[in-house]
Amino acid sequence: MYYYDGLAKQDSIIKLTLTPARENGQLSMQPSASPLENCIRTKWRDFSIDWNGSERLL
């Protein structure tokens, strides 16, 4: 998945890698997750999210 925030004057697109969790229910809505990660998990509930070295946003 690619993320770009034009309002934040982001320099480049951020590539996120989504990987299914081994067991259901492990990763859904985590308080320590960023709001963007929780938003992604509304669609892909039990997926891990790798920022591929980019700084976590939001």
mmCIF file of the N, C-alpha and C atoms, coordinates in Angstrom:
data_MODEL
# 
_entry.id   MODEL 
# 
loop_
_atom_site.group_PDB 
_atom_site.id 
_atom_site.type_symbol 
_atom_site.label_atom_id 
_atom_site.label_alt_id 
_atom_site.label_comp_id 
_atom_site.label_asym_id 
_atom_site.label_entity_id 
_atom_site.label_seq_id 
_atom_site.pdbx_PDB_ins_code 
_atom_site.Cartn_x 
_atom_site.Cartn_y 
_atom_site.Cartn_z 
_atom_site.occupancy 
_atom_site.B_iso_or_equiv 
_atom_site.pdbx_formal_charge 
_atom_site.auth_seq_id 
_atom_site.auth_comp_id 
_atom_site.auth_asym_id 
_atom_site.auth_atom_id 
_atom_site.pdbx_PDB_model_num 
ATOM 1   N N  . MET A 1 1  ? 0.846   -1.137  0.000  1.00 0.00 ? 1  MET A N  1 
ATOM 2   C CA . MET A 1 1  ? 0.000   0.000   0.000  1.00 0.00 ? 1  MET A CA 1 
ATOM 3   C C  . MET A 1 1  ? 0.913   1.226   0.000  1.00 0.00 ? 1  MET A C  1 
ATOM 4   N N  . TYR A 1 2  ? 0.514   2.269   -0.709 1.00 0.00 ? 2  TYR A N  1 
ATOM 5   C CA . TYR A 1 2  ? 1.273   3.503   -0.751 1.00 0.00 ? 2  TYR A CA 1 
ATOM 6   C C  . TYR A 1 2  ? 0.499   4.606   -0.039 1.00 0.00 ? 2  TYR A C  1 
ATOM 7   N N  . TYR A 1 3  ? 1.230   5.460   0.674  1.00 0.00 ? 3  TYR A N  1 
ATOM 8   C CA . TYR A 1 3  ? 0.618   6.554   1.415  1.00 0.00 ? 3  TYR A CA 1 
ATOM 9   C C  . TYR A 1 3  ? 1.278   7.863   1.010  1.00 0.00 ? 3  TYR A C  1 
ATOM 10  N N  . TYR A 1 4  ? 0.439   8.854   0.735  1.00 0.00 ? 4  TYR A N  1 
ATOM 11  C CA . TYR A 1 4  ? 0.952   10.177  0.415  1.00 0.00 ? 4  TYR A CA 1 
ATOM 12  C C  . TYR A 1 4  ? 0.018   11.212  1.021  1.00 0.00 ? 4  TYR A C  1 
ATOM 13  N N  . ASP A 1 5  ? 0.569   12.199  1.716  1.00 0.00 ? 5  ASP A N  1 
ATOM 14  C CA . ASP A 1 5  ? -0.211  13.266  2.325  1.00 0.00 ? 5  ASP A CA 1 
ATOM 15  C C  . ASP A 1 5  ? 0.236   14.587  1.719  1.00 0.00 ? 5  ASP A C  1 
ATOM 16  N N  . GLY A 1 6  ? -0.501  15.059  0.747  1.00 0.00 ? 6  GLY A N  1 
ATOM 17  C CA . GLY A 1 6  ? -0.155  16.300  0.068  1.00 0.00 ? 6  GLY A CA 1 
ATOM 18  C C  . GLY A 1 6  ? -0.299  17.519  0.956  1.00 0.00 ? 6  GLY A C  1 
ATOM 19  N N  . LEU A 1 7  ? -1.213  17.478  1.933  1.00 0.00 ? 7  LEU A N  1 
ATOM 20  C CA . LEU A 1 7  ? -1.394  18.613  2.831  1.00 0.00 ? 7  LEU A CA 1 
ATOM 21  C C  . LEU A 1 7  ? -0.190  18.816  3.744  1.00 0.00 ? 7  LEU A C  1 
ATOM 22  N N  . ALA A 1 8  ? 0.513   17.735  4.067  1.00 0.00 ? 8  ALA A N  1 
ATOM 23  C CA . ALA A 1 8  ? 1.692   17.817  4.932  1.00 0.00 ? 8  ALA A CA 1 
ATOM 24  C C  . ALA A 1 8  ? 2.958   18.134  4.135  1.00 0.00 ? 8  ALA A C  1 
ATOM 25  N N  . LYS A 1 9  ? 2.800   18.397  2.844  1.00 0.00 ? 9  LYS A N  1 
ATOM 26  C CA . LYS A 1 9  ? 3.937   18.685  1.956  1.00 0.00 ? 9  LYS A CA 1 
ATOM 27  C C  . LYS A 1 9  ? 4.998   17.592  2.041  1.00 0.00 ? 9  LYS A C  1 
ATOM 28  N N  . GLN A 1 10 ? 4.521   16.376  2.018  1.00 0.00 ? 10 GLN A N  1 
ATOM 29  C CA . GLN A 1 10 ? 5.384   15.197  2.072  1.00 0.00 ? 10 GLN A CA 1 
ATOM 30  C C  . GLN A 1 10 ? 6.247   15.145  0.814  1.00 0.00 ? 10 GLN A C  1 
ATOM 31  N N  . ASP A 1 11 ? 7.528   14.845  0.970  1.00 0.00 ? 11 ASP A N  1 
ATOM 32  C CA . ASP A 1 11 ? 8.451   14.829  -0.164 1.00 0.00 ? 11 ASP A CA 1 
ATOM 33  C C  . ASP A 1 11 ? 8.281   13.625  -1.078 1.00 0.00 ? 11 ASP A C  1 
ATOM 34  N N  . SER A 1 12 ? 7.954   12.476  -0.497 1.00 0.00 ? 12 SER A N  1 
ATOM 35  C CA . SER A 1 12 ? 7.861   11.274  -1.312 1.00 0.00 ? 12 SER A CA 1 
ATOM 36  C C  . SER A 1 12 ? 6.749   10.355  -0.807 1.00 0.00 ? 12 SER A C  1 
ATOM 37  N N  . ILE A 1 13 ? 6.394   9.421   -1.629 1.00 0.00 ? 13 ILE A N  1 
ATOM 38  C CA . ILE A 1 13 ? 5.378   8.430   -1.277 1.00 0.00 ? 13 ILE A CA 1 
ATOM 39  C C  . ILE A 1 13 ? 5.983   7.428   -0.299 1.00 0.00 ? 13 ILE A C  1 
ATOM 40  N N  . ILE A 1 14 ? 5.190   7.014   0.673  1.00 0.00 ? 14 ILE A N  1 
ATOM 41  C CA . ILE A 1 14 ? 5.629   6.010   1.654  1.00 0.00 ? 14 ILE A CA 1 
ATOM 42  C C  . ILE A 1 14 ? 4.994   4.675   1.289  1.00 0.00 ? 14 ILE A C  1 
ATOM 43  N N  . LYS A 1 15 ? 5.813   3.643   1.219  1.00 0.00 ? 15 LYS A N  1 
ATOM 44  C CA . LYS A 1 15 ? 5.329   2.301   0.907  1.00 0.00 ? 15 LYS A CA 1 
ATOM 45  C C  . LYS A 1 15 ? 5.123   1.540   2.217  1.00 0.00 ? 15 LYS A C  1 
ATOM 46  N N  . LEU A 1 16 ? 3.906   1.059   2.436  1.00 0.00 ? 16 LEU A N  1 
ATOM 47  C CA . LEU A 1 16 ? 3.584   0.224   3.585  1.00 0.00 ? 16 LEU A CA 1 
ATOM 48  C C  . LEU A 1 16 ? 3.367   -1.197  3.094  1.00 0.00 ? 16 LEU A C  1 
ATOM 49  N N  . THR A 1 17 ? 3.875   -2.170  3.841  1.00 0.00 ? 17 THR A N  1 
ATOM 50  C CA . THR A 1 17 ? 3.669   -3.564  3.511  1.00 0.00 ? 17 THR A CA 1 
ATOM 51  C C  . THR A 1 17 ? 2.696   -4.164  4.522  1.00 0.00 ? 17 THR A C  1 
ATOM 52  N N  . LEU A 1 18 ? 1.604   -4.731  4.037  1.00 0.00 ? 18 LEU A N  1 
ATOM 53  C CA . LEU A 1 18 ? 0.596   -5.360  4.887  1.00 0.00 ? 18 LEU A CA 1 
ATOM 54  C C  . LEU A 1 18 ? 0.735   -6.870  4.772  1.00 0.00 ? 18 LEU A C  1 
ATOM 55  N N  . THR A 1 19 ? 0.842   -7.534  5.918  1.00 0.00 ? 19 THR A N  1 
ATOM 56  C CA . THR A 1 19 ? 1.029   -8.978  5.955  1.00 0.00 ? 19 THR A CA 1 
ATOM 57  C C  . THR A 1 19 ? -0.012  -9.593  6.885  1.00 0.00 ? 19 THR A C  1 
ATOM 58  N N  . PRO A 1 20 ? -0.739  -10.634 6.429  1.00 0.00 ? 20 PRO A N  1 
ATOM 59  C CA . PRO A 1 20 ? -1.731  -11.265 7.307  1.00 0.00 ? 20 PRO A CA 1 
ATOM 60  C C  . PRO A 1 20 ? -1.080  -11.849 8.561  1.00 0.00 ? 20 PRO A C  1 
ATOM 61  N N  . ALA A 1 21 ? -1.744  -11.691 9.693  1.00 0.00 ? 21 ALA A N  1 
ATOM 62  C CA . ALA A 1 21 ? -1.269  -12.275 10.949 1.00 0.00 ? 21 ALA A CA 1 
ATOM 63  C C  . ALA A 1 21 ? -1.494  -13.777 10.917 1.00 0.00 ? 21 ALA A C  1 
ATOM 64  N N  . ARG A 1 22 ? -0.726  -14.491 11.715 1.00 0.00 ? 22 ARG A N  1 
ATOM 65  C CA . ARG A 1 22 ? -0.861  -15.952 11.748 1.00 0.00 ? 22 ARG A CA 1 
ATOM 66  C C  . ARG A 1 22 ? -2.150  -16.383 12.428 1.00 0.00 ? 22 ARG A C  1 
ATOM 67  N N  . GLU A 1 23 ? -2.548  -15.649 13.470 1.00 0.00 ? 23 GLU A N  1 
ATOM 68  C CA . GLU A 1 23 ? -3.781  -15.978 14.185 1.00 0.00 ? 23 GLU A CA 1 
ATOM 69  C C  . GLU A 1 23 ? -4.673  -14.757 14.223 1.00 0.00 ? 23 GLU A C  1 
ATOM 70  N N  . ASN A 1 24 ? -5.973  -14.947 14.041 1.00 0.00 ? 24 ASN A N  1 
ATOM 71  C CA . ASN A 1 24 ? -6.919  -13.839 14.072 1.00 0.00 ? 24 ASN A CA 1 
ATOM 72  C C  . ASN A 1 24 ? -6.981  -13.205 15.453 1.00 0.00 ? 24 ASN A C  1 
ATOM 73  N N  . GLY A 1 25 ? -7.230  -11.908 15.492 1.00 0.00 ? 25 GLY A N  1 
ATOM 74  C CA . GLY A 1 25 ? -7.423  -11.191 16.737 1.00 0.00 ? 25 GLY A CA 1 
ATOM 75  C C  . GLY A 1 25 ? -6.161  -10.664 17.390 1.00 0.00 ? 25 GLY A C  1 
ATOM 76  N N  . GLN A 1 26 ? -5.002  -10.962 16.866 1.00 0.00 ? 26 GLN A N  1 
ATOM 77  C CA . GLN A 1 26 ? -3.758  -10.524 17.490 1.00 0.00 ? 26 GLN A CA 1 
ATOM 78  C C  . GLN A 1 26 ? -3.492  -9.038  17.301 1.00 0.00 ? 26 GLN A C  1 
ATOM 79  N N  . LEU A 1 27 ? -3.822  -8.489  16.157 1.00 0.00 ? 27 LEU A N  1 
ATOM 80  C CA . LEU A 1 27 ? -3.350  -7.166  15.811 1.00 0.00 ? 27 LEU A CA 1 
ATOM 81  C C  . LEU A 1 27 ? -4.438  -6.103  15.704 1.00 0.00 ? 27 LEU A C  1 
ATOM 82  N N  . SER A 1 28 ? -5.689  -6.446  15.888 1.00 0.00 ? 28 SER A N  1 
ATOM 83  C CA . SER A 1 28 ? -6.748  -5.470  15.673 1.00 0.00 ? 28 SER A CA 1 
ATOM 84  C C  . SER A 1 28 ? -6.677  -4.327  16.676 1.00 0.00 ? 28 SER A C  1 
ATOM 85  N N  . MET A 1 29 ? -6.879  -3.122  16.201 1.00 0.00 ? 29 MET A N  1 
ATOM 86  C CA . MET A 1 29 ? -6.933  -1.868  16.949 1.00 0.00 ? 29 MET A CA 1 
ATOM 87  C C  . MET A 1 29 ? -6.074  -1.831  18.208 1.00 0.00 ? 29 MET A C  1 
ATOM 88  N N  . GLN A 1 30 ? -4.878  -1.388  18.068 1.00 0.00 ? 30 GLN A N  1 
ATOM 89  C CA . GLN A 1 30 ? -3.936  -1.312  19.181 1.00 0.00 ? 30 GLN A CA 1 
ATOM 90  C C  . GLN A 1 30 ? -3.818  0.129   19.658 1.00 0.00 ? 30 GLN A C  1 
ATOM 91  N N  . PRO A 1 31 ? -3.887  0.360   20.976 1.00 0.00 ? 31 PRO A N  1 
ATOM 92  C CA . PRO A 1 31 ? -3.756  1.733   21.485 1.00 0.00 ? 31 PRO A CA 1 
ATOM 93  C C  . PRO A 1 31 ? -2.422  2.382   21.130 1.00 0.00 ? 31 PRO A C  1 
ATOM 94  N N  . SER A 1 32 ? -1.365  1.585   20.985 1.00 0.00 ? 32 SER A N  1 
ATOM 95  C CA . SER A 1 32 ? -0.049  2.134   20.670 1.00 0.00 ? 32 SER A CA 1 
ATOM 96  C C  . SER A 1 32 ? 0.147   2.392   19.175 1.00 0.00 ? 32 SER A C  1 
ATOM 97  N N  . ALA A 1 33 ? -0.793  1.948   18.351 1.00 0.00 ? 33 ALA A N  1 
ATOM 98  C CA . ALA A 1 33 ? -0.689  2.134   16.905 1.00 0.00 ? 33 ALA A CA 1 
ATOM 99  C C  . ALA A 1 33 ? -1.039  3.573   16.529 1.00 0.00 ? 33 ALA A C  1 
ATOM 100 N N  . SER A 1 34 ? -0.532  4.013   15.399 1.00 0.00 ? 34 SER A N  1 
ATOM 101 C CA . SER A 1 34 ? -0.864  5.354   14.920 1.00 0.00 ? 34 SER A CA 1 
ATOM 102 C C  . SER A 1 34 ? -2.318  5.358   14.421 1.00 0.00 ? 34 SER A C  1 
ATOM 103 N N  . PRO A 1 35 ? -2.960  6.520   14.373 1.00 0.00 ? 35 PRO A N  1 
ATOM 104 C CA . PRO A 1 35 ? -4.323  6.583   13.833 1.00 0.00 ? 35 PRO A CA 1 
ATOM 105 C C  . PRO A 1 35 ? -4.406  6.050   12.399 1.00 0.00 ? 35 PRO A C  1 
ATOM 106 N N  . LEU A 1 36 ? -3.346  6.261   11.606 1.00 0.00 ? 36 LEU A N  1 
ATOM 107 C CA . LEU A 1 36 ? -3.340  5.730   10.239 1.00 0.00 ? 36 LEU A CA 1 
ATOM 108 C C  . LEU A 1 36 ? -3.376  4.203   10.260 1.00 0.00 ? 36 LEU A C  1 
ATOM 109 N N  . GLU A 1 37 ? -2.587  3.583   11.145 1.00 0.00 ? 37 GLU A N  1 
ATOM 110 C CA . GLU A 1 37 ? -2.587  2.123   11.240 1.00 0.00 ? 37 GLU A CA 1 
ATOM 111 C C  . GLU A 1 37 ? -3.957  1.612   11.676 1.00 0.00 ? 37 GLU A C  1 
ATOM 112 N N  . ASN A 1 38 ? -4.584  2.275   12.625 1.00 0.00 ? 38 ASN A N  1 
ATOM 113 C CA . ASN A 1 38 ? -5.914  1.851   13.058 1.00 0.00 ? 38 ASN A CA 1 
ATOM 114 C C  . ASN A 1 38 ? -6.945  2.037   11.954 1.00 0.00 ? 38 ASN A C  1 
ATOM 115 N N  . CYS A 1 39 ? -6.787  3.074   11.153 1.00 0.00 ? 39 CYS A N  1 
ATOM 116 C CA . CYS A 1 39 ? -7.671  3.271   10.006 1.00 0.00 ? 39 CYS A CA 1 
ATOM 117 C C  . CYS A 1 39 ? -7.510  2.127   8.998  1.00 0.00 ? 39 CYS A C  1 
ATOM 118 N N  . ILE A 1 40 ? -6.274  1.742   8.711  1.00 0.00 ? 40 ILE A N  1 
ATOM 119 C CA . ILE A 1 40 ? -6.005  0.623   7.800  1.00 0.00 ? 40 ILE A CA 1 
ATOM 120 C C  . ILE A 1 40 ? -6.642  -0.650  8.343  1.00 0.00 ? 40 ILE A C  1 
ATOM 121 N N  . ARG A 1 41 ? -6.588  -0.835  9.658  1.00 0.00 ? 41 ARG A N  1 
ATOM 122 C CA . ARG A 1 41 ? -7.138  -2.058  10.261 1.00 0.00 ? 41 ARG A CA 1 
ATOM 123 C C  . ARG A 1 41 ? -8.666  -2.096  10.270 1.00 0.00 ? 41 ARG A C  1 
ATOM 124 N N  . THR A 1 42 ? -9.327  -1.012  9.907  1.00 0.00 ? 42 THR A N  1 
ATOM 125 C CA . THR A 1 42 ? -10.776 -1.103  9.743  1.00 0.00 ? 42 THR A CA 1 
ATOM 126 C C  . THR A 1 42 ? -11.121 -1.935  8.509  1.00 0.00 ? 42 THR A C  1 
ATOM 127 N N  . LYS A 1 43 ? -10.218 -1.997  7.559  1.00 0.00 ? 43 LYS A N  1 
ATOM 128 C CA . LYS A 1 43 ? -10.409 -2.801  6.343  1.00 0.00 ? 43 LYS A CA 1 
ATOM 129 C C  . LYS A 1 43 ? -9.679  -4.147  6.433  1.00 0.00 ? 43 LYS A C  1 
ATOM 130 N N  . TRP A 1 44 ? -8.437  -4.127  6.899  1.00 0.00 ? 44 TRP A N  1 
ATOM 131 C CA . TRP A 1 44 ? -7.603  -5.322  6.998  1.00 0.00 ? 44 TRP A CA 1 
ATOM 132 C C  . TRP A 1 44 ? -7.269  -5.530  8.472  1.00 0.00 ? 44 TRP A C  1 
ATOM 133 N N  . ARG A 1 45 ? -8.199  -6.115  9.201  1.00 0.00 ? 45 ARG A N  1 
ATOM 134 C CA . ARG A 1 45 ? -8.173  -6.170  10.660 1.00 0.00 ? 45 ARG A CA 1 
ATOM 135 C C  . ARG A 1 45 ? -6.931  -6.840  11.250 1.00 0.00 ? 45 ARG A C  1 
ATOM 136 N N  . ASP A 1 46 ? -6.592  -7.999  10.800 1.00 0.00 ? 46 ASP A N  1 
ATOM 137 C CA . ASP A 1 46 ? -5.516  -8.774  11.421 1.00 0.00 ? 46 ASP A CA 1 
ATOM 138 C C  . ASP A 1 46 ? -4.260  -8.828  10.553 1.00 0.00 ? 46 ASP A C  1 
ATOM 139 N N  . PHE A 1 47 ? -3.853  -7.675  10.077 1.00 0.00 ? 47 PHE A N  1 
ATOM 140 C CA . PHE A 1 47 ? -2.637  -7.572  9.266  1.00 0.00 ? 47 PHE A CA 1 
ATOM 141 C C  . PHE A 1 47 ? -1.588  -6.793  10.037 1.00 0.00 ? 47 PHE A C  1 
ATOM 142 N N  . SER A 1 48 ? -0.334  -7.212  9.912  1.00 0.00 ? 48 SER A N  1 
ATOM 143 C CA . SER A 1 48 ? 0.746   -6.404  10.465 1.00 0.00 ? 48 SER A CA 1 
ATOM 144 C C  . SER A 1 48 ? 1.107   -5.357  9.408  1.00 0.00 ? 48 SER A C  1 
ATOM 145 N N  . ILE A 1 49 ? 1.592   -4.213  9.884  1.00 0.00 ? 49 ILE A N  1 
ATOM 146 C CA . ILE A 1 49 ? 1.912   -3.100  8.995  1.00 0.00 ? 49 ILE A CA 1 
ATOM 147 C C  . ILE A 1 49 ? 3.390   -2.765  9.160  1.00 0.00 ? 49 ILE A C  1 
ATOM 148 N N  . ASP A 1 50 ? 4.123   -2.877  8.071  1.00 0.00 ? 50 ASP A N  1 
ATOM 149 C CA . ASP A 1 50 ? 5.559   -2.569  8.062  1.00 0.00 ? 50 ASP A CA 1 
ATOM 150 C C  . ASP A 1 50 ? 5.743   -1.255  7.306  1.00 0.00 ? 50 ASP A C  1 
ATOM 151 N N  . TRP A 1 51 ? 6.396   -0.298  7.948  1.00 0.00 ? 51 TRP A N  1 
ATOM 152 C CA . TRP A 1 51 ? 6.632   1.015   7.338  1.00 0.00 ? 51 TRP A CA 1 
ATOM 153 C C  . TRP A 1 51 ? 7.878   1.005   6.454  1.00 0.00 ? 51 TRP A C  1 
ATOM 154 N N  . ASN A 1 52 ? 8.548   -0.105  6.341  1.00 0.00 ? 52 ASN A N  1 
ATOM 155 C CA . ASN A 1 52 ? 9.708   -0.256  5.455  1.00 0.00 ? 52 ASN A CA 1 
ATOM 156 C C  . ASN A 1 52 ? 10.770  0.817   5.675  1.00 0.00 ? 52 ASN A C  1 
ATOM 157 N N  . GLY A 1 53 ? 11.049  1.120   6.942  1.00 0.00 ? 53 GLY A N  1 
ATOM 158 C CA . GLY A 1 53 ? 12.096  2.074   7.270  1.00 0.00 ? 53 GLY A CA 1 
ATOM 159 C C  . GLY A 1 53 ? 11.654  3.517   7.336  1.00 0.00 ? 53 GLY A C  1 
ATOM 160 N N  . SER A 1 54 ? 10.451  3.813   6.894  1.00 0.00 ? 54 SER A N  1 
ATOM 161 C CA . SER A 1 54 ? 9.939   5.189   6.971  1.00 0.00 ? 54 SER A CA 1 
ATOM 162 C C  . SER A 1 54 ? 9.476   5.507   8.378  1.00 0.00 ? 54 SER A C  1 
ATOM 163 N N  . GLU A 1 55 ? 9.464   6.771   8.722  1.00 0.00 ? 55 GLU A N  1 
ATOM 164 C CA . GLU A 1 55 ? 8.976   7.187   10.032 1.00 0.00 ? 55 GLU A CA 1 
ATOM 165 C C  . GLU A 1 55 ? 7.453   7.028   10.085 1.00 0.00 ? 55 GLU A C  1 
ATOM 166 N N  . ARG A 1 56 ? 6.964   6.475   11.196 1.00 0.00 ? 56 ARG A N  1 
ATOM 167 C CA . ARG A 1 56 ? 5.516   6.327   11.365 1.00 0.00 ? 56 ARG A CA 1 
ATOM 168 C C  . ARG A 1 56 ? 4.864   7.694   11.426 1.00 0.00 ? 56 ARG A C  1 
ATOM 169 N N  . LEU A 1 57 ? 3.848   7.884   10.627 1.00 0.00 ? 57 LEU A N  1 
ATOM 170 C CA . LEU A 1 57 ? 3.145   9.168   10.581 1.00 0.00 ? 57 LEU A CA 1 
ATOM 171 C C  . LEU A 1 57 ? 1.828   9.083   11.321 1.00 0.00 ? 57 LEU A C  1 
ATOM 172 N N  . LEU A 1 58 ? 1.377   10.243  11.770 1.00 0.00 ? 58 LEU A N  1 
ATOM 173 C CA . LEU A 1 58 ? 0.103   10.379  12.477 1.00 0.00 ? 58 LEU A CA 1 
ATOM 174 C C  . LEU A 1 58 ? 0.139   9.556   13.712 1.00 0.00 ? 58 LEU A C  1 
# 
